[in-house]
Amino acid sequence: MKNEPVISANNLNYSVNNNQILTNIFFDIYKGDFVGIIGPNGAGKSTLVKIITGEIEKYSGEVSIKGKIGYVPQVEEIISTFPMKVYELVLLGLYKEVGPIKRFKKYHYQKVKEVLQLLSIEELYDRQIGKLSGGEYRRVMIARALVSDPDILILDEPEANIDKPGQELLLNILKKLKEEKNMTIILVSHDLNMIFKETTRILCLNKTLHCHKNTRDINMKDLKELYSEDFELFAHLNGTMKAVVDKHDGNT
Ligand SMILES: Nc1ncnc2c1ncn2[C@@H]1O[C@H](COP(=O)(O)OP(=O)(O)OP(=O)(O)O)[C@@H](O)[C@H]1O
């Protein structure tokens, strides 16, 4: 029998100004799951993530979370004039633990070094964040999410602005976190190649939950339903994605 879920949504509904954004969402996510959340633009993926992280509080239904969450939000522009060094940004990930009054201790700085090392960016420790490349900045944001040793890591479109080698590196890091720490990982992404390559479960979301299955059980029908008539174009634009889908598509 499986353990208790670490994230559980029970009849979750969310609307803003009478605009229904999420409807009747039920799902359970278990420790060590590597979950991909996919769906078209405006499907409510980021909204769902913000509900899980607690950023959005006024929803109806129940969402229960067991464990500490590390969150890498969708790409924000780097404010190049903002005078902050990489280690200072990563330390902000420990802010909840240290609080507004206490100062960071030596071991907090050590923790920052360790997490930068894990992500192979230790040489960025002292760099100004405004001088980082887009890919470097993404990894620093992941470091900030990981520095507090979360049980659950949530990443919202982390592949944006990163080149192919950078994406491979990112996937390898996520794989390592799952294998070595049995971390629960949630990855929101439009890159279906990336999603199909490493995730174990997929949530297909478009305002309602179309399906929640093992990645290997997702088929073309599920994806066509999710992306509707735009799917053929979408598949074409994604190029090799179709091959990945076909590989998994044992039923049609
Ligand atoms: N604060 C808000 N006020 C009004 N509408 C909102 C608000 N936040 C989100 N929405 C709407 O909710 C819907 C879902 O948005 P959300 O950002 O969650 O989608 P998404 O699936 O993450 O999209 P994308 O793939 O484009 O990032 C959109 O139609 C969006 O315009």
The ligand as a Gaussian input file, in Angstrom:
#p B3LYP/6-31G(d) Opt

LIG

0 1
 N       -5.010000      37.713000     -10.599000
 C       -5.720000      37.351000     -11.669000
 N       -6.790000      38.074000     -12.053000
 C       -7.523000      37.716000     -13.119000
 N       -7.251000      36.643000     -13.894000
 C       -6.190000      35.903000     -13.565000
 C       -5.364000      36.206000     -12.435000
 N       -4.384000      35.282000     -12.364000
 C       -4.586000      34.456000     -13.399000
 N       -5.668000      34.818000     -14.124000
 C       -6.206000      34.128000     -15.314000
 O       -6.297000      32.775000     -14.983000
 C       -6.015000      31.961000     -16.116000
 C       -4.929000      30.965000     -15.738000
 O       -3.671000      31.633000     -15.607000
 P       -2.326000      30.855000     -15.281000
 O       -1.227000      31.859000     -15.283000
 O       -2.530000      30.038000     -14.080000
 O       -2.207000      29.903000     -16.551000
 P       -0.983000      28.993000     -17.037000
 O       -1.563000      27.664000     -17.358000
 O        0.123000      29.039000     -16.049000
 O       -0.592000      29.737000     -18.381000
 P        0.820000      29.863000     -19.166000
 O        1.111000      28.510000     -19.742000
 O        0.471000      30.852000     -20.232000
 O        1.857000      30.356000     -18.211000
 C       -5.641000      32.912000     -17.228000
 O       -6.765000      33.080000     -18.057000
 C       -5.276000      34.196000     -16.515000
 O       -5.540000      35.315000     -17.314000

